[in-house]
C-alpha cells in the first residue's frame, strides 16, 4: 500500500503538485496509532493523512486528527462507527461494513432464501459488526433466524463451532474475520465434511485467503469493500503497473492511489492550510481510478462500491468469472 501511495505522489509531482510522502507505522496497534497521529499532527508540513489501514488504529487516531484539523483519507478502514464519531476530518474511500455485509446477505438470500444460516465472527471490532449486520439483513429478507457463533483471534481448535454447524445442517455460513482465522475455520469445516456455502469479507484479487485456505477455500464467496481493480481500463493499467514495479497489487490498490489523488486535487485547487485542504476534500467531486468520488457530510464515500469474488482453482476471481452453480 505504501508503494502505491508513493507511486501516486510521484505521479502528482510530475504534474507540478508539491507533495511528498512521510511514512509512519502504526503496527496495527491502537496505542501506537495514537502516538504516530500525534507526531503527524505536531508537524506543520503534514497537511493530510492517507490511512489508517485498520479500523482500530483509525479509531484511536481519529480524534487526534480532528483536534488538529488534519484530514484523514482512509483507503480501507471499514468500521461504520468511524464516520459517526463527529470527526470533521474523517473521509473514507471504501464501503463500510454495513454495506458490505448487506451485499453478502442479499447474495445469500438470492441463492438460498430458505437457508439454514450460521454466522461466525472473531470477536473483534472488525468481525463482529460484519456478522451482526449480515444476520440482521438476512433475517429481515428471509424471516428466518441466523445462528451467531464466536471464535477468537489466534484460535486453533474449532471443534465446538464445527460440531454446532454440522448439527444444524447449515446451508450457508458467513464469516466475519480476517483471512487468517477465516482460512483456519474453512479447513476445519471442510475436513469434517461440511459442504455449506461459505461467505466472507475477504475478497479482492490478491487477498491471501485463497492461498491460506488451499483446497478448503474452493467455491467460497467473498465481498470486497472497494472498487474491483480489473473493472476498467484505467484500473487495469494501475494493477499492471503495480505488479511490474512492486511485484503485486495490494488490496485496495485503487483506493490507495485515489486517496493521494483526492489530496493532490485539493492542493492543485490552491489549498495550502490544513483547513483549506480539509474543506477541499469535503467538496470533492472527481473521477478517480475507481470511479466518481464524492463524500457525504460524515465523510463516507457516496455510492461506495462493493464487489463479489469467488475462489476458483486457487485464486480469487470476480464472481461473474467464477459463478456459483
KACOR-V340828 format. One line per field, one symbol per residue. ss: DSSP state (A for helix, B for strand, O for the rest). phi: phi as a letter, one per 40 degrees, with the letter a starting at -180 (. if undefined). burial: 1 if it has 9 or more other ideal C-beta (glycine too) atoms within 8 Angstrom, else 0. A space follows every 50 residues. Layout:
# KACOR-V340828
ss: ???
phi: ???
burial: ???
This chain:
# KACOR-V340828
ss: OAAAAAAAAAAAAAOOOOOOOOOOOOOOOAAAAAAAAAAAAAOOOOOBBB OOOOAAAAAAAAAAAAAAOOBBBBOOOOOAAAAAOOOOOBBBOOOOAAAA AAAAAAAAAAAOOOOOBBBBBOOOOOAAAAAAAAAAAAAAAAOOOBBBBB OOOOOOOOAAAAAAAAAOOOOBBBBBOOAAAAAAAAAAAAAOOOOOBBBB OOOOOOOOAAAAAAAAAOOOBBBBOOOOOOOOAAAAAAAAAAAAAOOOOO OOAAAAAAAAAAAAAAAAOOOOOAAAAAAAAAOOBBBBOOBBBBBOOOOB BOOOOOBBBBBBOOBBBBOOOOOOO
phi: .ccccccccccccccgccabbbcbbcffbcccdcccccccccccccbabc hccccccccccdccccccgbcbbccacccccccbcgccccbbccccdccc cccccccccccacbccbbbbbcgccccccdcccdccccccccgbcbcbbb bbcgcbbbdcccccccccfccbbbbbaccccccccdccccccgcbdcbba bbchcbccddcccgcccdgcbbcbcacccbcbcccccccccccccbhabc dgccccccccccccccccchcbcdcccccccccdaaccdchcbabcccgc ccfccbbbbbcbfgbcbddccbdcb
burial: 10111111100110001010000001000101110111111000011111 11111111111101110111111111111101101010111111111111 11111111101100111111111111111111111011101101011111 10001001001101110101111111111011111111110001011111 11111110110111011111111111111000001101101110010011 11111111111111111000100101111111010101110011100011 1001111111110101111001010
